[in-house]
């Protein structure tokens, strides 16, 4: 883990913890609903 991306790692694990008791389809529905209207470019991903 790099310090530069530590907050991203924390966010990932917090999201997993928050969704722990849900079914797979409920998880998928929430992820897809969160993606609506968002765009992630390669530049944003690597910076």
C-alpha positions in Angstrom: 0.0 0.0 0.0 1.3 3.4 -0.9 0.6 6.4 1.3 -0.5 8.4 -1.7 -3.4 6.0 -2.3 -4.2 5.2 1.4 -7.6 7.0 1.4 -8.7 5.0 -1.6 -7.8 1.8 0.2 -9.7 3.0 3.3 -12.8 3.9 1.2 -12.7 0.5 -0.5 -12.7 -1.4 2.8 -15.3 0.9 4.3 -17.6 0.2 1.4 -17.1 -3.5 1.7 -17.9 -3.4 5.4 -21.0 -1.2 4.8 -22.3 -3.8 2.3 -21.4 -6.9 4.3 -25.0 -8.1 5.1 -26.5 -7.6 1.7 -27.1 -10.1 -1.1 -25.0 -9.9 -4.2 -27.8 -8.4 -6.3 -28.4 -5.7 -3.8 -24.7 -4.8 -3.8 -24.7 -4.7 -7.6 -27.8 -2.5 -7.6 -26.2 0.0 -5.2 -23.0 0.1 -7.2 -24.8 0.7 -10.5 -27.0 3.3 -8.9 -23.9 5.1 -7.6 -22.4 5.2 -11.1 -25.3 7.0 -12.8 -24.1 10.4 -14.0 -20.5 9.8 -13.1 -17.5 9.5 -15.5 -14.0 8.3 -14.6 -11.3 9.1 -17.1 -7.9 7.2 -17.2 -6.2 10.4 -16.1 -8.4 10.7 -13.0 -7.8 7.1 -12.2 -4.0 7.3 -12.2 -3.6 10.7 -10.5 
